[in-house]
């Protein structure tokens, strides 16, 4: 359960998966309270003495896995409007809590 120590590449052919995870990450960033109440976008931004840059183009797996720790009603709220080809049929449909739990657990296993 330590995505921050490992990296999983999502290739260009997996853009729908990336888009789903990015949408999920944005919903979680609005829902989950971080340690120290630091907003997620501030926490993950790059900054040094000369510049600050927002974090772009990556999925925070640690935040994604926090979905698994949420109460079921919160999970249900986050699932609203998350569309993806969960069945591998080529047809997008709205995801359920079980769909997202399976997807997140599968991603955690492959790295």
Secondary structure as UniProt FT lines:
FT   HELIX           3..5
FT   HELIX           12..14
FT   HELIX           15..31
FT   HELIX           35..37
FT   HELIX           40..44
FT   STRAND          46..47
FT   STRAND          52..53
FT   HELIX           61..65
FT   HELIX           66..69
FT   HELIX           72..79
FT   TURN            80..81
FT   STRAND          83..84
FT   TURN            86..87
FT   STRAND          93..94
FT   HELIX           97..109
//
